[in-house]
Every structure is written in C-alpha cells, then in structure tokens.
Amino acid sequence: MSVSTQGRIAGFVYLGLVVTGIFSLAYAPSQLIAPDDPATTLANMQEQFSLFLAMIAGGVIMAAFFLVLPFTLSRFLSVYGKNAARLMILLVVVSIPVTLLALFQYGELALTIANNTAQVEDVGAARAGYRHWITVSTFFWGAWLAPYGWLVLKSGSIPRWLGAMLLIGSFGYLTELFGPMFIPHFDELPFVDYVTKPASIGEIGSCLWLVVFGARASNSGN
C-alpha cells in the first residue's frame, strides 16, 4: 500500500473523529445542557432523550475512531521516529478508558431517565463526574499532539506548518488545563479563549490534507 493511500486512510479515520467529536462534545451538549441549571438540563434531556442517547453513542464512536487513529498515522510516520510514534499511540490508548468513564456517568443518568426515576440531583452528580473524567482526558487529548506534531515536522508527510500548529496546540491544551491551578483568575486572561485554536487548526488542517492529498512519500515538503 502506498504512503499516499495510508495517509488517506488515516485522514478518513481522523474525519470520523472530528465529526463525532463536534457532535458529541459541542452540538449535542449545546442543545441539552444549561450551565449551572440542572433542572433545565434534566427537562431538556427528557424532552430530547433520543438526542441525549445519540450524544452518548457519538462519544463512544468518537473514542473508537480516536483509538484507531494513531495506529493508522504511525504506519507512515513511525519511520521518522519509532519512539515518538509509540508515545503517540500510548497516550491515545490510555485516554480511551478515561473517556469511557466520563460517558458512563451519562449512561447511568440515561437509565434513570428511561425509568422515569431521574432527579435534579442525579443530573448534578452525572455532570460533576463527567467533567472530572473529561478533564483528565483533556490532558491526553493535548499531550498526544506533541509527538504527532513532532513527527509531522520531521517527516514533511503533511505540511510542516501544520506540525507546528499541533505542537503549539499541545502546549495550549495543557496551558488551559493546568493554568487555573497556578495562575489566579486564569479564566479572565484575554488570551484564554485562543489557547487551543492552534490545536484546532492543526488537527482539522492535517485531517483535511490527508483526506484530499494523502501523505507525502518523502520528507522534502514544507
């Protein structure tokens, strides 16, 4: 199988991850979850129960795509750094059970809603548990971009400027995660809303590049 074809396979896996991630982490929560208002959130979940179930299922499918992704990427990137490729795979694999633990919190809530026994307190507990485990997952979602970005920079299989975005984005994820622990009023700083933008550019950009063009066979690209 050619390097270009290997790249396209990785690109379509990445595209599946992006689409399911947007749905389960952004669109569906925006329709269901009212921040700091568990009563309204419960009402939304009861009224749009199918969407709630789809959000959970989408999260599981997202995790499956994420699990497969580093293996498909390493098929053409590992030649440029086997240890970096192994680290990339390890960080993703470790993240999967953590993400599933987060989704399990909503799964339990869905059962109580289906049985008509859900209380407002159940929503608060499920949301707290979900946020805890997703916060842990965020570390891995940011950390894996570092070896991935480094391999892109070294190989040129994907444009190197996207590799730079991935590396900067990895730092941005970790800054967003650990910043509030060490910097007072971190969330009020003017740059906070932008720290993960490079990661989005790098991930979506590399995904689309791989889908359209595949991976380059040499390290001569820029």
C-alpha positions as MATLAB code, in Angstrom:
seq = 'MSVSTQGRIAGFVYLGLVVTGIFSLAYAPSQLIAPDDPATTLANMQEQFSLFLAMIAGGVIMAAFFLVLPFTLSRFLSVYGKNAARLMILLVVVSIPVTLLALFQYGELALTIANNTAQVEDVGAARAGYRHWITVSTFFWGAWLAPYGWLVLKSGSIPRWLGAMLLIGSFGYLTELFGPMFIPHFDELPFVDYVTKPASIGEIGSCLWLVVFGARASNSGN';
ca = [
       0.000    0.000    0.000;
       1.405    3.397   -0.968;
       2.209    6.071    1.597;
      -0.395    8.324   -0.016;
      -3.103    5.690    0.432;
      -2.049    5.063    4.030;
      -2.377    8.784    4.603;
      -5.868    8.900    3.120;
      -6.993    6.022    5.330;
      -5.702    7.927    8.364;
      -7.423   11.049    7.055;
     -10.832    9.400    6.855;
     -10.398    7.942   10.349;
      -9.450   11.439   11.529;
     -12.502   12.877    9.767;
     -14.710   10.406   11.624;
     -13.125   11.550   14.876;
     -13.657   15.226   14.044;
     -17.311   14.792   13.027;
     -18.284   12.637   16.010;
     -16.304   14.916   18.326;
     -18.095   18.036   17.102;
     -21.442   16.304   17.561;
     -20.857   14.708   20.969;
     -18.700   17.423   22.560;
     -20.194   20.579   21.038;
     -23.513   20.355   19.174;
     -25.474   17.924   21.353;
     -24.353   19.467   24.675;
     -25.311   22.922   23.369;
     -28.853   21.646   22.826;
     -29.173   19.740   26.093;
     -27.071   21.280   28.833;
     -27.959   24.531   30.569;
     -24.866   25.585   32.551;
     -25.486   25.804   36.299;
     -29.146   24.854   35.808;
     -29.595   21.105   36.378;
     -33.390   21.360   36.407;
     -33.486   22.803   32.888;
     -30.834   20.319   31.785;
     -32.939   17.423   33.061;
     -36.009   18.770   31.276;
     -34.038   19.090   28.040;
     -32.716   15.544   28.336;
     -36.195   14.186   28.986;
     -37.707   16.085   26.051;
     -34.839   15.241   23.692;
     -33.966   11.817   25.031;
     -33.030   10.462   21.604;
     -30.502   13.277   21.190;
     -29.089   12.514   24.640;
     -28.633    8.856   23.706;
     -27.097    9.887   20.378;
     -24.656   12.132   22.245;
     -23.516    9.204   24.392;
     -23.293    6.871   21.385;
     -21.424    9.550   19.456;
     -18.922    9.796   22.286;
     -18.318    6.044   22.187;
     -17.852    6.121   18.402;
     -15.525    9.110   18.787;
     -13.426    7.107   21.254;
     -13.282    4.211   18.769;
     -12.052    6.489   15.978;
      -9.502    8.024   18.349;
      -8.215    4.593   19.338;
      -7.656    3.595   15.705;
      -6.184    6.932   14.573;
      -2.612    6.762   15.975;
      -2.145    3.273   14.562;
      -3.099    4.490   11.083;
      -0.849    7.546   11.435;
       2.092    5.511   12.677;
       2.016    3.353    9.534;
       3.658    6.174    7.582;
       5.111    8.309   10.398;
       6.910    5.733   12.557;
       9.827    5.542   10.119;
      10.705    9.101   11.196;
      10.700    8.273   14.902;
       9.627    4.945   16.340;
       9.725    6.134   19.959;
       7.622    9.203   19.151;
       5.118    7.006   17.304;
       4.939    4.621   20.271;
       4.404    7.545   22.644;
       1.646    8.900   20.405;
      -0.105    5.517   20.471;
       0.376    5.089   24.234;
      -1.117    8.483   25.101;
      -4.185    7.801   22.983;
      -4.714    4.240   24.234;
      -4.506    5.345   27.879;
      -7.071    8.085   27.230;
      -9.776    5.724   25.960;
     -10.888    4.139   29.278;
     -10.853    7.594   30.863;
     -13.169    8.942   28.166;
     -15.448    5.922   28.546;
     -15.611    6.542   32.305;
     -16.836   10.057   31.534;
     -19.506    8.711   29.187;
     -20.511    6.114   31.781;
     -21.694    8.966   34.025;
     -24.185   10.000   31.357;
     -25.090    6.380   30.652;
     -26.212    5.921   34.243;
     -28.223    9.140   34.022;
     -29.857    7.937   30.800;
     -31.025    4.775   32.576;
     -32.701    6.789   35.324;
     -34.397    8.994   32.723;
     -35.591    5.934   30.801;
     -37.027    4.506   34.039;
     -38.666    7.843   34.929;
     -36.746    7.978   38.209;
     -34.312   10.796   37.401;
     -33.985   13.616   39.917;
     -32.330   17.001   39.562;
     -29.619   15.798   41.956;
     -28.800   12.968   39.538;
     -28.024   15.492   36.817;
     -25.664   17.402   39.082;
     -23.844   14.222   40.082;
     -23.591   12.992   36.483;
     -22.325   16.356   35.262;
     -19.721   16.515   38.040;
     -18.472   13.011   37.281;
     -18.416   13.668   33.548;
     -16.465   16.917   33.939;
     -13.930   15.224   36.207;
     -13.098   12.435   33.776;
     -13.230   14.663   30.698;
     -10.745   16.981   32.402;
      -8.403   14.018   32.809;
      -8.995   13.097   29.154;
      -8.083   16.637   28.139;
      -4.525   16.019   29.310;
      -4.170   13.119   26.877;
      -6.011   14.959   24.080;
      -3.386   17.659   24.344;
      -0.351   15.512   25.119;
      -0.668   13.181   22.116;
      -0.445   16.158   19.754;
       3.181   16.739   20.815;
       4.646   13.512   19.352;
       2.241   13.728   16.415;
       3.273   17.305   15.655;
       6.956   16.454   16.047;
       6.618   13.569   13.573;
       4.846   15.843   11.090;
       7.596   18.451   11.444;
      10.322   15.859   10.993;
       8.742   13.971    8.104;
       7.059   16.579    5.940;
       4.436   13.902    5.175;
       1.928   16.629    5.987;
       2.851   20.337    5.599;
       5.256   21.252    8.378;
       3.369   24.384    9.371;
       0.522   22.080   10.457;
       3.037   20.200   12.596;
       3.961   23.498   14.224;
       0.277   24.190   14.915;
      -0.057   20.746   16.506;
       2.910   21.358   18.807;
       1.667   24.815   19.793;
      -1.815   23.366   20.229;
      -0.498   20.658   22.535;
       1.026   23.353   24.733;
      -2.255   25.285   24.536;
      -4.318   22.318   25.745;
      -2.005   21.793   28.700;
      -1.972   25.523   29.451;
      -5.767   25.555   29.536;
      -5.770   22.505   31.812;
      -3.060   23.499   34.298;
      -3.248   27.291   34.080;
      -6.088   27.673   36.613;
      -4.069   25.627   39.133;
      -1.149   28.038   39.142;
      -2.398   31.412   37.868;
      -5.049   33.328   39.846;
      -8.056   34.383   37.735;
      -6.629   32.466   34.782;
     -10.039   32.236   33.091;
     -10.214   36.040   32.948;
      -6.977   36.450   30.985;
      -7.547   37.830   27.457;
      -5.758   35.009   25.621;
      -7.581   32.112   27.293;
     -10.206   31.765   24.556;
      -7.477   31.308   21.960;
      -5.001   28.889   23.555;
      -6.499   25.793   21.895;
      -7.102   27.416   18.486;
      -3.742   26.215   17.083;
      -4.727   22.652   18.006;
      -7.985   23.011   16.076;
      -6.130   24.409   13.069;
      -3.523   21.656   13.223;
      -5.970   18.809   13.705;
      -8.632   19.852   11.200;
      -5.969   21.013    8.747;
      -3.995   17.770    8.890;
      -7.221   15.758    8.682;
      -8.373   17.541    5.524;
      -4.898   17.420    3.982;
      -4.738   13.655    4.456;
      -8.256   13.123    3.081;
      -7.606   15.221   -0.032;
      -3.919   14.655   -0.749;
      -2.831   11.684    1.351;
       0.621   11.605    2.940;
       3.801   12.633    1.165;
       6.224    9.827    0.470;
       9.351   11.828    1.331;
      10.466   14.446    3.827;
      11.033   17.076    1.197;
       7.819   19.012    1.718;
       7.407   22.287    3.550;
];
